[in-house]
Amino acid sequence: MADSYGEAAEFYDIAGRPYWKPRATALTTAMTAAAQTNSPIVDIGAGTGLVIEIIGNAVPEVPIIAIEPSPAMRAALASRVHADPALARRVTIEATVLQDTTLPARLGGVVACGVLGYLAPDDRHRLWRLLADRLAPDCHAVVDAAPFPAHRTVRPIRVGAARFGVRQHELWLGSRPAAIPGRIELTTVCRVLEDRRTVRESVSAQEWWALDMRTIAAEATEAGLICRRTGWDLATLSAPIGSLDAQRSAAPPSIKC
């Protein structure tokens, strides 16, 4: 199976670091309660490990499950984790998608950012139910909305740039409505320039569900979760008190358990 992030993995941190810099406080605040539960934090679509690095430093000792199906992304993820022996002892890397991952019955926190667009509505509903059933008391999930609308075309915009020697690496993202209502074709342009001349470029496209924050809030609330906005594109979800007791007598969701 082709790795859809084979080309983009090299450029991922260029956009990821500026994205997470203003959101790091909300992320770490949401994950802090995990330290009191002895339950793991799960990063769904861990990418190159930027989120793992942030929460690993902010919430010591808590085990972390990093779910990442892309071999190119996992290579960078494993390298980042290996560079920190204390983190390496805590992080388990799963080379799967969420639907094929075995998760524990109790979760100290969940991060699902930059990944919900891959989940069809039925899979999203199963995720919301999983969170409602398994998040430990006072613990949270952090989720984000898709940055592009379903109803109009967005010309590629530069979302990250970095200098390496004499060359500049850039990552551009754009979108247009797909044939299926509610879906978009997301275009990723990875470009390397020297003296303003393009010396290397790759373009890839994949379809996403265009999921806005209003839809996330409505679906999560319907599943019994408490949703709080922490930014225009970021929200924290928590389970109602007693949900873990209720889930013990309920049938498990279809996501592996």
C-alpha positions in Angstrom: 0.0 0.0 0.0 1.4 3.4 -1.0 2.3 5.8 1.8 0.3 9.0 1.3 2.8 10.9 3.5 5.9 9.5 1.8 6.9 12.9 0.4 5.3 15.2 3.0 6.9 13.6 6.1 10.1 15.5 5.4 8.2 18.8 5.5 5.7 17.9 8.3 7.5 19.6 11.2 7.9 22.8 9.2 4.2 23.4 9.5 3.6 21.4 12.7 5.8 23.4 15.0 4.2 26.8 14.3 0.7 25.1 14.4 1.3 23.7 17.9 3.2 26.6 19.4 0.1 28.7 20.3 -1.9 25.6 21.2 0.6 23.8 23.4 -0.8 25.3 26.6 -4.3 24.1 25.9 -3.0 20.6 24.9 -0.9 20.2 28.0 -3.6 21.5 30.4 -6.0 19.0 28.9 -3.6 16.1 29.4 -2.4 16.9 33.0 -5.1 14.8 34.7 -3.7 11.7 33.1 -0.9 11.8 35.7 -3.4 10.8 38.4 -5.0 7.9 36.6 -2.1 5.5 35.8 -3.8 5.2 32.4 -2.1 5.9 29.0 -2.5 8.9 26.7 -3.3 7.9 23.1 -2.1 10.1 20.2 -4.2 9.1 17.1 -2.2 10.0 14.0 1.0 10.8 15.9 2.9 11.9 12.8 6.5 12.7 13.5 5.9 13.0 17.2 5.5 16.7 17.8 2.5 16.1 20.1 4.3 13.2 21.8 7.2 15.6 22.6 5.0 18.3 24.0 2.9 16.1 26.3 5.9 13.8 27.2 7.7 16.8 28.6 4.6 18.2 30.3 3.1 15.0 31.8 6.0 12.9 33.0 5.8 9.1 33.7 2.4 8.6 32.0 2.6 5.9 29.3 1.8 7.0 25.7 0.4 5.0 22.8 1.3 6.6 19.4 -0.8 5.4 16.5 0.7 6.1 13.1 0.1 4.1 10.0 2.6 6.0 7.7 6.0 4.3 7.5 7.7 7.7 6.6 6.0 9.4 9.6 6.9 6.5 11.9 10.6 6.8 11.0 10.7 10.4 12.2 8.5 9.5 15.2 10.8 6.7 16.3 13.9 8.8 15.8 12.4 11.6 18.0 11.3 9.2 20.7 14.6 7.3 20.6 16.6 10.6 21.2 15.0 10.9 24.6 15.6 7.7 26.7 13.0 8.8 29.3 10.4 9.2 26.6 11.4 6.0 24.8 10.6 4.0 28.0 7.0 5.3 27.9 6.0 5.5 24.2 4.6 2.5 22.4 4.3 2.9 18.6 1.4 1.2 16.9 1.8 0.9 13.1 -2.0 0.8 12.5 -5.0 2.9 11.9 -7.4 3.6 14.8 -10.0 1.1 13.7 -7.4 -1.7 13.9 -5.7 -0.7 17.2 -6.3 -2.5 20.4 -6.8 0.1 23.1 -7.1 -0.3 26.9 -10.4 -0.1 28.8 -9.3 3.1 30.6 -7.7 6.1 28.9 -5.9 9.0 30.6 -6.2 11.2 27.6 -6.6 11.2 23.8 -5.3 13.5 21.1 -7.0 13.3 17.7 -5.6 16.3 15.7 -5.1 16.4 11.9 -6.8 13.0 11.7 -10.6 13.3 12.0 -10.9 14.0 8.3 -9.9 10.4 7.6 -12.8 9.1 9.6 -16.2 8.5 7.9 -19.2 9.5 9.9 -19.8 6.0 11.3 -16.2 5.8 12.4 -16.4 9.2 14.1 -19.4 8.1 16.0 -17.6 5.0 17.2 -14.7 7.2 18.3 -17.0 9.6 20.3 -18.6 6.6 22.0 -15.2 5.1 22.8 -14.2 8.4 24.4 -17.4 8.6 26.4 -17.0 5.0 27.6 -13.2 4.9 28.4 -11.9 8.4 29.3 -11.0 8.3 33.0 -12.8 10.8 35.3 -11.6 14.4 34.8 -9.5 13.4 31.7 -9.8 14.8 28.3 -9.5 14.3 24.5 -8.2 17.1 22.4 -9.5 17.3 18.8 -9.3 19.8 16.0 -11.5 20.9 13.1 -10.5 20.6 9.4 -9.0 23.9 8.2 -10.8 23.9 4.8 -14.5 24.2 4.0 -16.5 21.7 2.0 -18.3 24.1 -0.2 -15.6 26.2 -1.9 -12.1 25.9 -3.4 -9.1 27.2 -1.4 -6.0 28.0 -3.5 -2.8 26.5 -2.0 -1.5 28.6 0.9 1.9 28.3 2.5 1.5 26.8 6.0 5.2 26.4 6.8 8.7 27.3 5.7 12.2 26.6 7.0 15.8 27.3 5.8 18.2 24.4 5.4 21.6 25.6 4.2 21.2 27.5 1.0 17.7 26.2 0.3 14.2 26.9 1.6 11.7 24.1 2.3 8.0 25.0 2.0 4.8 23.2 2.6 1.6 24.4 0.9 -2.0 23.2 1.4 -5.1 23.8 -0.7 -8.5 22.2 -1.2 -11.5 21.9 -3.4 -14.9 20.2 -3.0 -15.0 16.5 -3.8 -17.7 14.6 -5.7 -19.2 13.3 -2.4 -21.0 16.0 -0.4 -19.1 16.9 2.8 -15.7 15.7 1.4 -12.8 17.7 0.0 -9.8 17.0 -2.1 -6.8 18.2 0.0 -3.8 19.1 -2.1 -0.3 19.1 -0.5 2.6 20.8 -2.2 6.1 20.2 -0.9 8.6 22.6 -2.5 12.4 23.2 -2.2 13.8 26.5 -3.5 17.3 27.9 -4.0 17.6 31.6 -5.0 13.9 31.6 -5.5 14.2 28.8 -8.0 12.3 25.6 -7.5 14.8 22.7 -7.4 12.4 20.0 -6.1 8.6 19.8 -5.8 6.0 17.1 -5.2 2.2 17.4 -5.3 -0.2 14.9 -3.7 -3.9 14.8 -3.2 -6.2 12.9 -0.9 -9.8 13.1 0.1 -10.9 14.2 3.5 -14.2 14.8 5.3 -14.5 18.5 5.9 -15.3 18.5 9.6 -16.0 21.9 11.2 -16.2 22.6 14.9 -19.9 22.9 15.0 -20.3 19.3 13.6 -17.7 18.0 16.1 -19.5 19.6 19.0 -22.9 18.3 17.9 -21.7 14.7 17.3 -19.7 14.6 20.5 -22.5 16.0 22.6 -24.9 13.5 21.1 -22.5 10.7 22.2 -22.7 12.0 25.8 -19.4 13.9 25.8 -18.9 17.4 27.3 -17.3 19.6 24.6 -15.5 22.9 25.4 -13.9 25.1 22.8 -10.3 26.1 23.5 -9.7 27.9 20.2 -11.3 28.5 16.8 -10.2 25.0 15.6 -9.5 23.2 18.9 -11.8 21.6 21.5 -11.5 19.4 24.6 -13.9 16.6 25.2 -14.6 14.9 28.5 -16.8 12.0 29.6 -19.7 12.5 32.1 -19.1 11.2 35.6 -19.9 7.6 35.9 -19.3 6.7 32.3 -16.6 4.2 33.1 -19.0 2.3 35.4 -21.7 2.4 32.7 -19.3 1.0 30.1 -18.5 -2.1 32.1 -22.0 -3.4 31.6 -22.4 -2.2 28.0 -21.3 -3.9 24.8 -17.8 -2.6 23.7 -17.6 -0.4 20.6 -16.5 -1.9 17.3 -13.0 -0.2 17.6 -10.9 -3.0 19.0 -10.7 -3.2 22.8 
